[in-house]
Amino acid sequence: MALLTAMIKTLMAALSVLVALALPGQAATFSMKRGLNLDQWTTWPGEDRWGDAKAILPYPEWRKFLKDDDLKGLKDAGFDFLRMPVDPSPFLSAQTVALRDDLYASVLDSVRMINRAGLKVIVDMHLIPAGGSRKIGMAQVMDDPQTFDLYVDVVRRMARTLAGEDPSQIAFEPMNEPIVDCDSDGTSLWPDRQRKLFAAARSSATKLTLVLTGACYSAASSLEKIDPKTIPDDNVIWTFHSYDPFLLTHQGATWAGDFIPYVIGLPYPLTAVPQAQLDVTLDTIRARIKAEAPWTRQRGLLAYLDEQVASMDGPDKLLGLMDAPFKKVEAWAKTNGIKPENITLGEFGMIRQEYGNAYVMPAEYRAAYVKDMIARAEAHGFSWSVWSYGGAFGIVDAFNGDKAEPDVMDVIRALH
């Protein structure tokens, strides 16, 4: 009789597992609500220095500057999680072979430090473009199959490094903003690559929630093209990023194409200042384009400026622009049976100051934008994480040890 009872219990347990696997829309192990992206690099040491333990460790580099009290301060401000960018390039670099184990161990230490402060954490594998002395970046990983395979191995090992942690306190994002399938030629390389990254991460970390995304900078329109049924797992959170309208959020950013560097001084929203004042600012931008842009590009840049301004020069137009990504993701989620709590707005924000540029965005514009984006995310039931702690988009720190204006953090605190 005891044997029969034991067999029935075993059978029932097996059936319950099968039923759980069959049910759609199971909740992820990891849950979150309000987050902040930490800094990736502060001093940007060249790859030639990555073999020096003092230059590369602890890792990520924010560990050299942020202490326990800084993290606890973020918890007190109202954040419940941090998204922690980890640049994978050092894990792919020949310079770091002797330090490789230490790099993985240091990422784990960083996770535990954040958890001790009462905050959950997403470990975000955050590739950036190669350049300077950096040999491997996003383009190399995406364009060279051998380098992509090496990257898959890094994801597998990072997942194994994190696998023993409490899955309610940590999630893992195998790739940030993949730059692939952006061209008009209709390539669809990302779904297969994401499946490979997913399989590598899941094989090593069976319990961690994985954060997955669409191609081409994690845009909402890219997430729409993903068929989540091809990822046979419910312990997944889907992410998208939105910096719309780009004209306002990236003003002066020298790395964001050949148009945005000429654009500074625009308010958020455009109607925040009298029309005459806005016209003066636009004329200044036009004059800068005429004086500094290549003459073959001037007419196109001026026309693009007019087109962009016309698309957001009234409250309803601006609302439509900012709402569009959320509506796309919501429709995609409903179609695919994905609950709002399993979607996160992984990045959004407004530039404060481009490095080396004297212009500082007025803090009230940044605060108003962040407040409006948070309201949209929360109205849809999505979690969110603002970009970022410091640097050009910093809401806590600025550059060179200076502090950012408190306005954006005040918006966060007011959510309590």
Secondary structure, DSSP 8 states (H G I E B T S, - for coil): -HHHHHHHHHHHHHHHHHHHHHSTT---S----EEEE--S-SS---GGGTT-HHHH-SSSGGGGT--HHHHHHHHHHT--EEEEEE-SHHHH-GGGGGGHHHHHHHHHHHHHHHHHTT-EEEEEE-----BTTB---HHHHHH-HHHHHHHHHHHHHHHHHHTTS-TTTEEEES-SS---S-STT----HHHHHHHHHHHHHHH-SSSEEEEE-STTT-HHHHTT--GGGS--SSEEEEEE---SHHHHTTT-TTSTTTGGG-----SSGGGS-HHHHHHHHHHHHHHHHHHS-HHHHHHHHHHHHHHHHTSSSHHHHHHHHHHHHHHHHHHHHHTT--GGGEEEEE----S--TT------HHHHHHHHHHHHHHHHHTT-EEEEE-SSGGG-SSB-STT-B--THHHHHHHTT-
